[in-house]
Amino acid sequence: MNSRRLLLLNLGHALDHLFMLLFPAVAALAAADIGDSYGSVLVLATGSFIAFGACSLPAGWLGDRWGRERMMSIFFTGIGGASILTGLADSYWHLAASLTLLGVFAAIYHPVGIAMVAKGGGNVGRRLGVNGVWGNMGVAASALAIGAFADFAGWRAAFFLLGAVSICAGLYWSRLGASPAPESAATKSADHGPPALGWQRVLLVIGISAAIGGFIFNAMTVALPKVLDDRLAGFAFSATEIGAIASAVYAAAAFSQIVVGRAIDRHAIKPIFLAVTAGQAAALFIAVNLDGWAMVAASAAVMVLVFGQIPINDTLVARYTPDRWRGRVYAVKYVLTFTVSAAVVPGLSWLYDEGGGFPAMFLTGAAAAAIITATVMLLPGRRPATVAAAE
C-alpha cells in the first residue's frame, strides 16, 4: 500500500476515536454550563455510541462490495461535517441528532480501515499495533484537547477545528490514487483462499472477547478523565491539568500495542492473549479503592493491558479469514464491541449518580476480564499454515 495512504489510514483511526470521545470528555463542563448533572448530560452521547456499533455492519458490507477506497472518502468528509454540525448545535435535540450523525460516519472506519491495514500478509500484528497506537493517540488527544479548549477557547471550537482537519484529510485521500503493493503467491492464498482450519472456534472467541472487552475499553476511556478528577481532588488541578494527566496515561499505554503486535508476529498468540486478559482482571481489581498518584499508576497499568488486547483480536481475524470476508467479519466484531460499549454511557451515568460510583465499575470490569481469560483457553495453540507460509 502507498505509504501516504497508510499514513492517512492511521490518521483516520486517531480522528475516529478523538471524535467519539470529544463530547464525553466535555460532558462535565457542559453540565456545569447548563446547570444540569454530569449524568444527565453524558447520556446525550448514547446515540453516537449506538450508531457507532449498529452502522458497522452496513459499512463493512459496503466496503467489501462497493469499495473500501470510496468508503474511506465518505468517512473523512462525513465525520468532519458532523463534527461541525455538533459545534453549531444550539438545542438539546440538535446536539443529540448531531452526535448520532457523527456516530454513523465514525462507524465506517473500523470495518473498512482496519481491513485495509490488515490486507497483504506479512507482519500484520506490527501494522495493526502501529495503527492501534494512532487510534489511542486520538483517545489521549480527546482528554487534553477538551481540557485546553475548555479553559481557553470553549468546547465548540474543538468541534469546528477538528471537523475542518478531517474534511481536508478526506479531500487529500480522494486525490491520492490507489497503489496496492504486489502480493506474493502465499499472501494471495491467505487473502483470497478458504478460511483457515479452526476459524469457527477462533471467531467464537473473538466474538465473546470483543463484546466483553468493549465494555472494559469504553468504560475506561470514557470514565478515566472523571475518575482522575475525583481521585485527584485533593490536588486542586485545573481541567487542563487533569486532561493532561489522562492524556499521558492514554499515550503511554497506547504503545503497548506495538509491543504486543510484534510479539504475536513472532510467537503463539494464545499465551500472550491469556497474560493480557488475566492482567486486566488483576489491575482492575487493585484499582477499586486507590486515590491520588497510586490511582494514576493503576490506571496506566489497566490501560496498557486494555490497549494491548486490541491488535490480538484484529490479527486473529486477519489470520483466519480471507480478505473478501474481512470487512464483514470486522464489522460483526465491532458491532458486538460497540453495541456493548453503547450501554456503558448510560450505565456510567447511573453508577455515578446512584449505583455505587466508580468502585463498582472497576469490580465489574475485573469480573469481565476474568470471563475473557477463560474464553481464550478455547483458542488453537498454533497459527494457521497459510499464515506461516505468508510470513
BELBEL-V683699 format. One record per helix or strand of 3 or more residues. SS is the DSSP state (H for helix, E for strand). FROM is the first residue (numbers start at 0). LEN is the number of residues. If there is no record, write none. Layout:
ss->(SS | SS)
from->(FROM | FROM)
len->(LEN | LEN)
This chain:
ss->(H | H | H | H | H | H | H | H | H | H | H | H | H | H | H | H | H)
from->(2 | 37 | 67 | 91 | 123 | 154 | 184 | 198 | 232 | 238 | 255 | 268 | 291 | 309 | 322 | 357 | 384)
len->(32 | 29 | 21 | 27 | 29 | 21 | 8 | 33 | 3 | 16 | 11 | 18 | 17 | 11 | 31 | 19 | 6)
